[in-house]
Each structure stands twice: as structure tokens, then as C-alpha cells.
Amino acid sequence: MPAELVRASGLVKRFGERRAVDRVDLALDAGECLALLGPNGAGKSTLLRMVATLMRPEGGEVAVCGHALPARAGRARAEIGYLGHDPMVYLDLTARQNLEFYADLFGLSDARERIDGGLAHVGLLARSFDPVRTFSRGMAQRLGLARVLLHEPRLLLLDEPYAGLDAAGAKLLDAVLGDLGVDRGAIIVTHEVERGVELAGRALVMRAGRAVLSESLAGADAPAFRRRYEELVA
């Protein structure tokens, strides 16, 4: 049986009187890519941040790679690679210093080898010693991708990761998501429905904090799925 990476049931998160996430169930097995779709304000990013241990749910249960949250959040974080709109890198540090910092956080024994490989993979090896503030937005986001992959996480949590990526970075991310293998899985939040259909094997559509559709995308026709999606979120 495939390894279970995420199991969540009845998740709730409120902001004041508003339920940003309202009793949502979520499951992901290794080898799977799930597209989390919905309009702005649907609760997609909030749901992803709860799975990423960045927010605590106010109701329901969630486990990541077998680690129940929030009690075992520290162990779960070692299995997670999270990339949002912000690449989460320090502008005054060089590209190499940024990855050295994260390598130290994860206690990587082969940090130098991984850093060199990661920088080469995202096309930034020649800029290793340049401060990140001299980078373009696309370059900084590629460095963020190198950060995410540095510790070889089993679970990738990606919130609109193509926003700000240049063409080279988008191609790299396509390759990562297309080659997850049997041990890793990914959840990708995107407003690009056709891209979600292309990349993912399953979709979860949210509207006003609730899950309104969960189904396989195997053999799905992107235009037809988009029409259904637009009817659901209207």
C-alpha cells in the first residue's frame, strides 16, 4: 500500500467570525500530486499553511508523514518543503549563505555537496557569492526552490509557486512535480486550473472555506474541467 503523507479530517480555521476553512478533509499518498483549486478567499492557502505547521487548526485533526499535529510538528517539519509567494530567503545574505543557514537548521551532514548541487540545479552556481538583493524576482524564487529541495523532503507544499518564477524556474518546477517518484508527494495551490489539471492526479476545489469537489484528474479534459470548476465556484 502507498505511504500516507497527509491525513486531515474536519479542519477548521477562523479569522474573527469568518470560517476561512470549514470542516475540510484532505488526504495525500506518496507518489501523488494534488491540485488545490478555488477563487481568492476560498481558504486554499490557509489550509496549506495548517498542513505546513505554520498555523494551528481550531478544529479537526491532521497528521503529516504519520506525525500528528501540533504535538509532533517538529518532526513533521523535517519532512516538509514549503514554498509560498515569498521565497523565504534573506536578501542581505548570499545565495550560498542562505542555503548554509537552512542546511544548519536541518542538521545536514553533507551540506556542502547538497548546496553545490542545489545551486547548480537551479542555475545559480555562478551567483553563489552574490547577495540575494541583487537577484531578479525570478532568480530569488529559483533560490527558494533550491531551499525547498535542499533537505530532500517527502512532502512538497507549494502555494502559487509559479508566481514570480522565470521561464527557467517554471521548467525546473514542472520537472520536479513530474518526477515525484513513489516516495514523495505534493500539494500545489494554483489559480491556473489548466495547469493544475496538467500537473496533478487529483483535484480538491474549495469555495468559501469548504471543499466542494474532490476527484481524480486522470484523463481529464482541461477545458471541460474548467467549465465544471467555474460552475462550482460561481
C-alpha positions as CSV (number, residue, x, y, z in Angstrom):
1,M,0.0,0.0,0.0
2,P,1.3,3.6,-0.7
3,A,2.6,5.6,2.2
4,E,0.2,8.2,3.6
5,L,1.8,11.6,3.6
6,V,-1.2,13.7,4.7
7,R,-4.4,12.8,6.5
8,A,-6.7,15.6,7.7
9,S,-10.3,15.4,8.8
10,G,-12.7,18.2,9.7
11,L,-10.2,21.0,9.7
12,V,-11.5,24.4,10.9
13,K,-9.7,27.8,11.0
14,R,-11.5,31.0,11.9
15,F,-10.5,34.6,11.4
16,G,-12.9,36.5,13.7
17,E,-16.4,35.4,12.9
18,R,-15.4,34.0,9.5
19,R,-14.5,30.4,8.9
20,A,-11.6,30.5,6.4
21,V,-11.5,26.7,6.5
22,D,-14.8,24.9,7.3
23,R,-14.6,21.2,8.1
24,V,-12.3,20.2,5.3
25,D,-11.0,16.7,4.8
26,L,-7.7,16.1,2.9
27,A,-5.6,13.1,2.1
28,L,-2.4,12.6,0.1
29,D,-0.4,9.4,-0.6
30,A,3.2,9.2,-1.7
31,G,3.6,9.4,-5.4
32,E,0.5,11.8,-5.7
33,C,0.2,15.4,-6.7
34,L,-2.9,17.2,-5.6
35,A,-4.1,20.5,-7.1
36,L,-5.8,22.7,-4.6
37,L,-8.1,25.0,-6.6
38,G,-10.5,27.8,-5.8
39,P,-11.1,31.5,-6.1
40,N,-9.4,34.1,-4.0
41,G,-10.5,33.9,-0.4
42,A,-11.6,30.2,-0.7
43,G,-9.3,29.1,2.1
44,K,-6.7,27.3,0.0
45,S,-3.6,29.0,1.4
46,T,-4.9,28.7,5.0
47,L,-5.5,25.0,4.5
48,L,-2.0,24.6,3.1
49,R,-0.4,26.5,6.0
50,M,-2.1,24.3,8.5
51,V,-0.7,21.2,6.9
52,A,2.7,23.0,6.8
53,T,2.6,23.5,10.6
54,L,2.5,27.3,10.1
55,M,-1.0,27.6,11.5
56,R,-2.9,25.6,14.1
57,P,-6.3,24.4,13.3
58,E,-9.1,25.3,15.7
59,G,-10.9,22.1,15.0
60,G,-10.3,18.7,13.3
61,E,-7.2,16.5,13.1
62,V,-4.2,16.5,10.8
63,A,-1.2,14.2,10.5
64,V,1.8,14.7,8.2
65,C,4.0,11.7,7.4
66,G,2.5,9.9,10.4
67,H,3.2,12.8,12.8
68,A,0.1,14.2,14.5
69,L,-0.1,18.0,14.6
70,P,0.6,20.1,16.5
71,A,2.1,17.7,19.1
72,R,4.8,16.4,16.7
73,A,5.1,19.4,14.4
74,G,8.9,19.5,14.8
75,R,9.3,16.0,13.4
76,A,6.8,16.8,10.6
77,R,8.7,19.9,9.5
78,A,11.7,17.7,8.7
79,E,9.6,16.0,6.0
80,I,8.1,19.2,4.5
81,G,9.3,21.6,1.8
82,Y,7.1,24.7,1.7
83,L,7.2,27.4,-0.9
84,G,4.9,30.3,-1.0
85,H,4.7,33.7,-2.7
86,D,7.8,34.7,-0.7
87,P,10.9,32.6,-1.4
88,M,11.8,32.9,2.3
89,V,15.4,33.8,1.7
90,Y,17.4,36.6,3.3
91,L,18.2,39.5,1.0
92,D,21.4,40.6,2.7
93,L,22.9,37.0,2.6
94,T,24.4,35.5,-0.5
95,A,22.7,32.6,-2.2
96,R,25.2,30.2,-0.6
97,Q,24.8,31.7,2.9
98,N,21.1,31.3,2.6
99,L,21.4,27.6,1.9
100,E,24.0,27.1,4.5
101,F,21.6,28.6,7.1
102,Y,18.9,26.2,6.1
103,A,21.3,23.3,5.9
104,D,22.3,24.0,9.5
105,L,18.6,24.2,10.6
106,F,18.0,20.7,9.2
107,G,21.3,19.3,10.5
108,L,22.6,18.1,7.1
109,S,25.9,16.3,7.3
110,D,26.6,16.6,3.6
111,A,25.6,20.3,3.4
112,R,28.4,21.5,1.0
113,E,27.6,18.8,-1.5
114,R,23.9,19.4,-1.4
115,I,24.3,23.2,-1.6
116,D,26.6,23.0,-4.6
117,G,24.2,20.6,-6.3
118,G,21.1,22.7,-5.4
119,L,22.6,25.9,-6.7
120,A,23.7,24.1,-9.9
121,H,20.3,22.6,-10.3
122,V,18.5,26.0,-10.3
123,G,21.2,27.7,-12.4
124,L,22.6,29.9,-9.7
125,L,26.0,28.3,-9.0
126,A,27.8,31.2,-10.8
127,R,26.0,33.6,-8.5
128,S,26.7,31.7,-5.3
129,F,28.5,34.6,-3.6
130,D,26.2,37.4,-4.7
131,P,23.8,38.9,-2.2
132,V,20.2,37.9,-2.9
133,R,19.1,41.6,-3.1
134,T,21.0,41.8,-6.4
135,F,18.8,39.0,-7.9
136,S,15.8,39.4,-10.1
137,R,12.5,38.2,-8.7
138,G,12.7,35.0,-10.8
139,M,16.2,34.2,-9.6
140,A,15.2,34.7,-5.9
141,Q,12.3,32.4,-6.5
142,R,14.6,29.8,-8.0
143,L,16.8,30.1,-4.9
144,G,13.6,29.5,-2.9
145,L,13.1,26.3,-4.8
146,A,16.6,25.2,-4.1
147,R,15.9,25.9,-0.4
148,V,12.7,23.8,-0.5
149,L,14.5,20.8,-2.1
150,L,17.7,21.0,0.0
151,H,16.8,18.5,2.7
152,E,15.0,16.2,0.2
153,P,11.6,16.5,1.8
154,R,8.9,13.8,1.3
155,L,6.1,16.4,1.1
156,L,6.1,19.5,-1.1
157,L,3.6,22.2,-0.2
158,L,3.5,24.8,-2.9
159,D,1.4,27.9,-2.7
160,E,1.2,29.6,-6.2
161,P,4.8,28.6,-6.8
162,Y,4.8,29.8,-10.4
163,A,4.1,33.4,-9.4
164,G,7.3,35.3,-9.9
165,L,9.2,32.3,-11.4
166,D,11.0,33.0,-14.7
167,A,10.8,30.5,-17.6
168,A,13.9,28.6,-16.4
169,G,12.4,28.2,-12.9
170,A,9.0,27.2,-14.2
171,K,10.6,24.5,-16.3
172,L,12.5,23.2,-13.3
173,L,9.4,23.1,-11.1
174,D,7.5,21.3,-13.9
175,A,10.3,18.6,-13.9
176,V,10.2,18.3,-10.1
177,L,6.4,17.8,-10.0
178,G,6.6,15.4,-13.0
179,D,9.1,13.2,-11.3
180,L,7.9,12.8,-7.7
181,G,8.6,9.1,-7.7
182,V,6.9,6.7,-5.3
183,D,8.2,8.2,-2.1
184,R,7.3,11.9,-2.4
185,G,4.1,13.8,-2.9
186,A,3.0,17.4,-3.5
187,I,0.1,19.7,-2.9
188,I,0.0,22.7,-5.2
189,V,-2.2,25.7,-4.7
190,T,-2.9,27.4,-8.0
191,H,-5.4,29.7,-9.6
192,E,-4.4,28.3,-13.0
193,V,-7.0,25.5,-13.5
194,E,-5.5,24.1,-16.7
195,R,-2.0,24.0,-15.1
196,G,-3.5,22.1,-12.2
197,V,-5.1,19.5,-14.5
198,E,-1.8,19.1,-16.3
199,L,0.3,18.6,-13.2
200,A,-1.9,16.8,-10.7
201,G,-3.5,13.5,-10.5
202,R,-6.3,14.7,-8.2
203,A,-8.1,18.0,-7.5
204,L,-9.7,19.5,-4.4
205,V,-11.8,22.5,-5.2
206,M,-12.7,25.0,-2.4
207,R,-15.3,27.7,-2.2
208,A,-15.9,29.9,0.8
209,G,-13.8,27.7,3.1
210,R,-15.5,24.4,2.1
211,A,-14.5,21.6,-0.2
212,V,-17.0,21.4,-3.0
213,L,-15.3,18.8,-5.2
214,S,-12.7,16.1,-4.7
215,E,-11.9,13.8,-7.7
216,S,-9.3,12.2,-9.9
217,L,-7.9,14.1,-12.8
218,A,-6.9,11.0,-14.7
219,G,-7.8,11.5,-18.3
220,A,-9.5,14.8,-17.5
221,D,-10.1,17.3,-20.4
222,A,-8.8,20.6,-19.1
223,P,-11.5,22.9,-20.8
224,A,-14.3,20.6,-19.7
225,F,-13.0,20.5,-16.1
226,R,-12.6,24.3,-16.1
227,R,-16.2,24.7,-17.1
228,R,-17.3,22.5,-14.2
229,Y,-14.9,24.4,-11.9
230,E,-16.4,27.7,-12.9
231,E,-19.9,26.5,-12.2
232,L,-18.9,25.2,-8.7
233,V,-17.2,28.4,-7.6
234,A,-19.6,30.9,-9.2
